[in-house]
Amino acid sequence: MAVRTRRGGYAPIGQFGWDGGSGTSTYADPVNGLTGIPLTQVGMSAPNSAHLIHDFWTTLYQALDN
């Protein structure tokens, strides 16, 4: 479990969750009332799988800004 304790990138302080090694990710953001759970079939051993998860969260937070 990870808890964001400083602002960095797209998520606010207080966001918490976990990135799994099998291509899963789950985070809750109490500030924005948001929970996201992307489930992929691509493990973190593939070169682009971390980019896929990062793109999911980036797109999610960009949608909040619009």
Backbone as XML, in Angstrom:
<?xml version="1.0"?>
<chain id="A" units="angstrom">
  <residue number="1" name="MET">
    <atom name="N" x="0.852" y="-1.171" z="0.000"/>
    <atom name="CA" x="0.000" y="0.000" z="0.000"/>
    <atom name="C" x="0.893" y="1.228" z="0.000"/>
  </residue>
  <residue number="2" name="ALA">
    <atom name="N" x="0.531" y="2.203" z="-0.769"/>
    <atom name="CA" x="1.266" y="3.464" z="-0.844"/>
    <atom name="C" x="0.303" y="4.607" z="-0.551"/>
  </residue>
  <residue number="3" name="VAL">
    <atom name="N" x="0.800" y="5.618" z="0.126"/>
    <atom name="CA" x="0.021" y="6.819" z="0.404"/>
    <atom name="C" x="0.842" y="8.008" z="-0.073"/>
  </residue>
  <residue number="4" name="ARG">
    <atom name="N" x="0.228" y="8.828" z="-0.921"/>
    <atom name="CA" x="0.932" y="10.004" z="-1.440"/>
    <atom name="C" x="0.994" y="11.060" z="-0.338"/>
  </residue>
  <residue number="5" name="THR">
    <atom name="N" x="2.228" y="11.458" z="0.002"/>
    <atom name="CA" x="2.427" y="12.435" z="1.077"/>
    <atom name="C" x="2.911" y="13.783" z="0.563"/>
  </residue>
  <residue number="6" name="ARG">
    <atom name="N" x="3.160" y="13.875" z="-0.747"/>
    <atom name="CA" x="3.517" y="15.163" z="-1.343"/>
    <atom name="C" x="3.009" y="15.213" z="-2.763"/>
  </residue>
  <residue number="7" name="ARG">
    <atom name="N" x="2.770" y="16.395" z="-3.232"/>
    <atom name="CA" x="2.252" y="16.600" z="-4.586"/>
    <atom name="C" x="3.331" y="16.240" z="-5.587"/>
  </residue>
  <residue number="8" name="GLY">
    <atom name="N" x="2.971" y="15.443" z="-6.572"/>
    <atom name="CA" x="3.903" y="15.068" z="-7.627"/>
    <atom name="C" x="3.145" y="14.472" z="-8.788"/>
  </residue>
  <residue number="9" name="GLY">
    <atom name="N" x="3.102" y="15.157" z="-9.886"/>
    <atom name="CA" x="2.353" y="14.653" z="-11.026"/>
    <atom name="C" x="0.885" y="14.999" z="-10.923"/>
  </residue>
  <residue number="10" name="TYR">
    <atom name="N" x="0.049" y="14.043" z="-11.225"/>
    <atom name="CA" x="-1.375" y="14.303" z="-11.376"/>
    <atom name="C" x="-2.199" y="14.127" z="-10.100"/>
  </residue>
  <residue number="11" name="ALA">
    <atom name="N" x="-1.734" y="13.353" z="-9.141"/>
    <atom name="CA" x="-2.573" y="12.996" z="-8.002"/>
    <atom name="C" x="-2.322" y="13.884" z="-6.784"/>
  </residue>
  <residue number="12" name="PRO">
    <atom name="N" x="-3.363" y="14.122" z="-5.996"/>
    <atom name="CA" x="-3.217" y="14.978" z="-4.813"/>
    <atom name="C" x="-2.662" y="14.204" z="-3.615"/>
  </residue>
  <residue number="13" name="ILE">
    <atom name="N" x="-2.235" y="14.953" z="-2.627"/>
    <atom name="CA" x="-1.817" y="14.361" z="-1.356"/>
    <atom name="C" x="-3.001" y="13.599" z="-0.770"/>
  </residue>
  <residue number="14" name="GLY">
    <atom name="N" x="-2.745" y="12.415" z="-0.252"/>
    <atom name="CA" x="-3.798" y="11.593" z="0.339"/>
    <atom name="C" x="-4.258" y="10.452" z="-0.544"/>
  </residue>
  <residue number="15" name="GLN">
    <atom name="N" x="-3.874" y="10.468" z="-1.810"/>
    <atom name="CA" x="-4.218" y="9.358" z="-2.691"/>
    <atom name="C" x="-3.516" y="8.110" z="-2.155"/>
  </residue>
  <residue number="16" name="PHE">
    <atom name="N" x="-4.201" y="6.967" z="-2.171"/>
    <atom name="CA" x="-3.565" y="5.745" z="-1.693"/>
    <atom name="C" x="-3.937" y="4.569" z="-2.568"/>
  </residue>
  <residue number="17" name="GLY">
    <atom name="N" x="-3.052" y="3.578" z="-2.645"/>
    <atom name="CA" x="-3.305" y="2.401" z="-3.456"/>
    <atom name="C" x="-2.056" y="1.595" z="-3.698"/>
  </residue>
  <residue number="18" name="TRP">
    <atom name="N" x="-2.072" y="0.853" z="-4.807"/>
    <atom name="CA" x="-0.994" y="-0.081" z="-5.067"/>
    <atom name="C" x="-0.920" y="-0.400" z="-6.562"/>
  </residue>
  <residue number="19" name="ASP">
    <atom name="N" x="0.305" y="-0.523" z="-7.073"/>
    <atom name="CA" x="0.540" y="-1.055" z="-8.418"/>
    <atom name="C" x="1.025" y="-2.483" z="-8.264"/>
  </residue>
  <residue number="20" name="GLY">
    <atom name="N" x="0.337" y="-3.413" z="-8.903"/>
    <atom name="CA" x="0.714" y="-4.819" z="-8.825"/>
    <atom name="C" x="1.663" y="-5.194" z="-9.947"/>
  </residue>
  <residue number="21" name="GLY">
    <atom name="N" x="2.420" y="-6.240" z="-9.752"/>
    <atom name="CA" x="3.397" y="-6.680" z="-10.735"/>
    <atom name="C" x="2.806" y="-7.416" z="-11.919"/>
  </residue>
  <residue number="22" name="SER">
    <atom name="N" x="1.528" y="-7.742" z="-11.869"/>
    <atom name="CA" x="0.887" y="-8.488" z="-12.952"/>
    <atom name="C" x="0.055" y="-7.603" z="-13.866"/>
  </residue>
  <residue number="23" name="GLY">
    <atom name="N" x="0.287" y="-6.301" z="-13.827"/>
    <atom name="CA" x="-0.431" y="-5.391" z="-14.715"/>
    <atom name="C" x="-1.706" y="-4.836" z="-14.122"/>
  </residue>
  <residue number="24" name="THR">
    <atom name="N" x="-1.800" y="-4.802" z="-12.808"/>
    <atom name="CA" x="-2.968" y="-4.233" z="-12.150"/>
    <atom name="C" x="-2.568" y="-2.990" z="-11.369"/>
  </residue>
  <residue number="25" name="SER">
    <atom name="N" x="-3.532" y="-2.177" z="-11.061"/>
    <atom name="CA" x="-3.288" y="-0.969" z="-10.287"/>
    <atom name="C" x="-4.603" y="-0.582" z="-9.632"/>
  </residue>
  <residue number="26" name="THR">
    <atom name="N" x="-4.546" y="-0.086" z="-8.434"/>
    <atom name="CA" x="-5.745" y="0.415" z="-7.780"/>
    <atom name="C" x="-5.369" y="1.568" z="-6.866"/>
  </residue>
  <residue number="27" name="TYR">
    <atom name="N" x="-6.081" y="2.646" z="-6.994"/>
    <atom name="CA" x="-5.854" y="3.820" z="-6.147"/>
    <atom name="C" x="-7.188" y="4.459" z="-5.812"/>
  </residue>
  <residue number="28" name="ALA">
    <atom name="N" x="-7.252" y="5.024" z="-4.623"/>
    <atom name="CA" x="-8.408" y="5.801" z="-4.191"/>
    <atom name="C" x="-7.928" y="7.213" z="-3.902"/>
  </residue>
  <residue number="29" name="ASP">
    <atom name="N" x="-8.729" y="8.166" z="-4.289"/>
    <atom name="CA" x="-8.414" y="9.574" z="-4.111"/>
    <atom name="C" x="-9.559" y="10.208" z="-3.318"/>
  </residue>
  <residue number="30" name="PRO">
    <atom name="N" x="-9.404" y="10.322" z="-1.991"/>
    <atom name="CA" x="-10.490" y="10.883" z="-1.189"/>
    <atom name="C" x="-10.751" y="12.360" z="-1.457"/>
  </residue>
  <residue number="31" name="VAL">
    <atom name="N" x="-9.752" y="13.095" z="-1.944"/>
    <atom name="CA" x="-9.928" y="14.522" z="-2.232"/>
    <atom name="C" x="-10.951" y="14.718" z="-3.352"/>
  </residue>
  <residue number="32" name="ASN">
    <atom name="N" x="-10.846" y="13.916" z="-4.410"/>
    <atom name="CA" x="-11.735" y="14.036" z="-5.565"/>
    <atom name="C" x="-12.880" y="13.026" z="-5.553"/>
  </residue>
  <residue number="33" name="GLY">
    <atom name="N" x="-12.958" y="12.172" z="-4.519"/>
    <atom name="CA" x="-14.002" y="11.154" z="-4.471"/>
    <atom name="C" x="-13.888" y="10.168" z="-5.620"/>
  </residue>
  <residue number="34" name="LEU">
    <atom name="N" x="-12.683" y="9.682" z="-5.877"/>
    <atom name="CA" x="-12.390" y="8.900" z="-7.074"/>
    <atom name="C" x="-11.701" y="7.596" z="-6.707"/>
  </residue>
  <residue number="35" name="THR">
    <atom name="N" x="-12.095" y="6.515" z="-7.374"/>
    <atom name="CA" x="-11.408" y="5.233" z="-7.260"/>
    <atom name="C" x="-11.232" y="4.688" z="-8.664"/>
  </residue>
  <residue number="36" name="GLY">
    <atom name="N" x="-10.043" y="4.176" z="-8.947"/>
    <atom name="CA" x="-9.774" y="3.598" z="-10.260"/>
    <atom name="C" x="-9.071" y="2.265" z="-10.114"/>
  </residue>
  <residue number="37" name="ILE">
    <atom name="N" x="-9.460" y="1.301" z="-10.950"/>
    <atom name="CA" x="-8.851" y="-0.026" z="-10.913"/>
    <atom name="C" x="-8.675" y="-0.534" z="-12.346"/>
  </residue>
  <residue number="38" name="PRO">
    <atom name="N" x="-7.538" y="-0.264" z="-12.967"/>
    <atom name="CA" x="-7.286" y="-0.867" z="-14.279"/>
    <atom name="C" x="-6.731" y="-2.280" z="-14.101"/>
  </residue>
  <residue number="39" name="LEU">
    <atom name="N" x="-7.290" y="-3.229" z="-14.818"/>
    <atom name="CA" x="-6.838" y="-4.612" z="-14.781"/>
    <atom name="C" x="-6.412" y="-4.996" z="-16.195"/>
  </residue>
  <residue number="40" name="THR">
    <atom name="N" x="-5.146" y="-5.317" z="-16.364"/>
    <atom name="CA" x="-4.655" y="-5.704" z="-17.679"/>
    <atom name="C" x="-4.185" y="-7.149" z="-17.645"/>
  </residue>
  <residue number="41" name="GLN">
    <atom name="N" x="-3.890" y="-7.679" z="-18.800"/>
    <atom name="CA" x="-3.324" y="-9.023" z="-18.901"/>
    <atom name="C" x="-1.870" y="-8.948" z="-19.329"/>
  </residue>
  <residue number="42" name="VAL">
    <atom name="N" x="-1.248" y="-7.812" z="-19.080"/>
    <atom name="CA" x="0.156" y="-7.608" z="-19.433"/>
    <atom name="C" x="0.922" y="-7.370" z="-18.140"/>
  </residue>
  <residue number="43" name="GLY">
    <atom name="N" x="1.808" y="-8.276" z="-17.801"/>
    <atom name="CA" x="2.595" y="-8.116" z="-16.587"/>
    <atom name="C" x="3.594" y="-6.987" z="-16.711"/>
  </residue>
  <residue number="44" name="MET">
    <atom name="N" x="4.167" y="-6.591" z="-15.613"/>
    <atom name="CA" x="5.132" y="-5.486" z="-15.604"/>
    <atom name="C" x="6.461" y="-5.852" z="-16.259"/>
  </residue>
  <residue number="45" name="SER">
    <atom name="N" x="6.595" y="-7.088" z="-16.719"/>
    <atom name="CA" x="7.828" y="-7.474" z="-17.408"/>
    <atom name="C" x="7.849" y="-6.986" z="-18.859"/>
  </residue>
  <residue number="46" name="ALA">
    <atom name="N" x="6.679" y="-6.621" z="-19.404"/>
    <atom name="CA" x="6.613" y="-6.085" z="-20.766"/>
    <atom name="C" x="7.049" y="-4.622" z="-20.749"/>
  </residue>
  <residue number="47" name="PRO">
    <atom name="N" x="7.779" y="-4.175" z="-21.770"/>
    <atom name="CA" x="8.336" y="-2.815" z="-21.758"/>
    <atom name="C" x="7.308" y="-1.697" z="-21.640"/>
  </residue>
  <residue number="48" name="ASN">
    <atom name="N" x="6.134" y="-1.840" z="-22.208"/>
    <atom name="CA" x="5.169" y="-0.739" z="-22.228"/>
    <atom name="C" x="4.071" y="-0.846" z="-21.181"/>
  </residue>
  <residue number="49" name="SER">
    <atom name="N" x="4.093" y="-1.857" z="-20.342"/>
    <atom name="CA" x="2.993" y="-2.032" z="-19.393"/>
    <atom name="C" x="2.943" y="-0.915" z="-18.355"/>
  </residue>
  <residue number="50" name="ALA">
    <atom name="N" x="4.081" y="-0.434" z="-17.867"/>
    <atom name="CA" x="4.080" y="0.677" z="-16.905"/>
    <atom name="C" x="3.538" y="1.942" z="-17.561"/>
  </residue>
  <residue number="51" name="HIS">
    <atom name="N" x="3.823" y="2.138" z="-18.842"/>
    <atom name="CA" x="3.292" y="3.299" z="-19.568"/>
    <atom name="C" x="1.774" y="3.212" z="-19.675"/>
  </residue>
  <residue number="52" name="LEU">
    <atom name="N" x="1.259" y="2.021" z="-19.886"/>
    <atom name="CA" x="-0.186" y="1.822" z="-19.996"/>
    <atom name="C" x="-0.885" y="2.245" z="-18.704"/>
  </residue>
  <residue number="53" name="ILE">
    <atom name="N" x="-0.354" y="1.837" z="-17.569"/>
    <atom name="CA" x="-0.962" y="2.196" z="-16.285"/>
    <atom name="C" x="-0.824" y="3.694" z="-16.020"/>
  </residue>
  <residue number="54" name="HIS">
    <atom name="N" x="0.334" y="4.246" z="-16.321"/>
    <atom name="CA" x="0.534" y="5.689" z="-16.136"/>
    <atom name="C" x="-0.432" y="6.471" z="-17.023"/>
  </residue>
  <residue number="55" name="ASP">
    <atom name="N" x="-0.615" y="6.034" z="-18.266"/>
    <atom name="CA" x="-1.549" y="6.701" z="-19.185"/>
    <atom name="C" x="-2.988" y="6.621" z="-18.676"/>
  </residue>
  <residue number="56" name="PHE">
    <atom name="N" x="-3.360" y="5.504" z="-18.072"/>
    <atom name="CA" x="-4.711" y="5.374" z="-17.502"/>
    <atom name="C" x="-4.950" y="6.454" z="-16.461"/>
  </residue>
  <residue number="57" name="TRP">
    <atom name="N" x="-4.031" y="6.589" z="-15.508"/>
    <atom name="CA" x="-4.210" y="7.573" z="-14.435"/>
    <atom name="C" x="-4.130" y="8.999" z="-14.960"/>
  </residue>
  <residue number="58" name="THR">
    <atom name="N" x="-3.239" y="9.255" z="-15.903"/>
    <atom name="CA" x="-3.141" y="10.583" z="-16.476"/>
    <atom name="C" x="-4.438" y="10.972" z="-17.161"/>
  </residue>
  <residue number="59" name="THR">
    <atom name="N" x="-4.997" y="10.071" z="-17.952"/>
    <atom name="CA" x="-6.249" y="10.333" z="-18.658"/>
    <atom name="C" x="-7.407" y="10.539" z="-17.677"/>
  </residue>
  <residue number="60" name="LEU">
    <atom name="N" x="-7.441" y="9.761" z="-16.624"/>
    <atom name="CA" x="-8.490" y="9.884" z="-15.619"/>
    <atom name="C" x="-8.461" y="11.275" z="-14.962"/>
  </residue>
  <residue number="61" name="TYR">
    <atom name="N" x="-7.286" y="11.727" z="-14.576"/>
    <atom name="CA" x="-7.196" y="13.032" z="-13.935"/>
    <atom name="C" x="-7.389" y="14.180" z="-14.928"/>
  </residue>
  <residue number="62" name="GLN">
    <atom name="N" x="-7.010" y="13.994" z="-16.177"/>
    <atom name="CA" x="-7.277" y="15.012" z="-17.192"/>
    <atom name="C" x="-8.777" y="15.159" z="-17.404"/>
  </residue>
  <residue number="63" name="ALA">
    <atom name="N" x="-9.522" y="14.079" z="-17.320"/>
    <atom name="CA" x="-10.973" y="14.140" z="-17.481"/>
    <atom name="C" x="-11.604" y="14.951" z="-16.348"/>
  </residue>
  <residue number="64" name="LEU">
    <atom name="N" x="-11.025" y="14.892" z="-15.165"/>
    <atom name="CA" x="-11.539" y="15.699" z="-14.050"/>
    <atom name="C" x="-11.302" y="17.188" z="-14.292"/>
  </residue>
  <residue number="65" name="ASP">
    <atom name="N" x="-10.188" y="17.518" z="-14.928"/>
    <atom name="CA" x="-9.857" y="18.911" z="-15.186"/>
    <atom name="C" x="-10.740" y="19.540" z="-16.254"/>
  </residue>
  <residue number="66" name="ASN">
    <atom name="N" x="-11.313" y="18.708" z="-17.134"/>
    <atom name="CA" x="-12.116" y="19.246" z="-18.245"/>
    <atom name="C" x="-13.480" y="19.525" z="-17.794"/>
  </residue>
</chain>
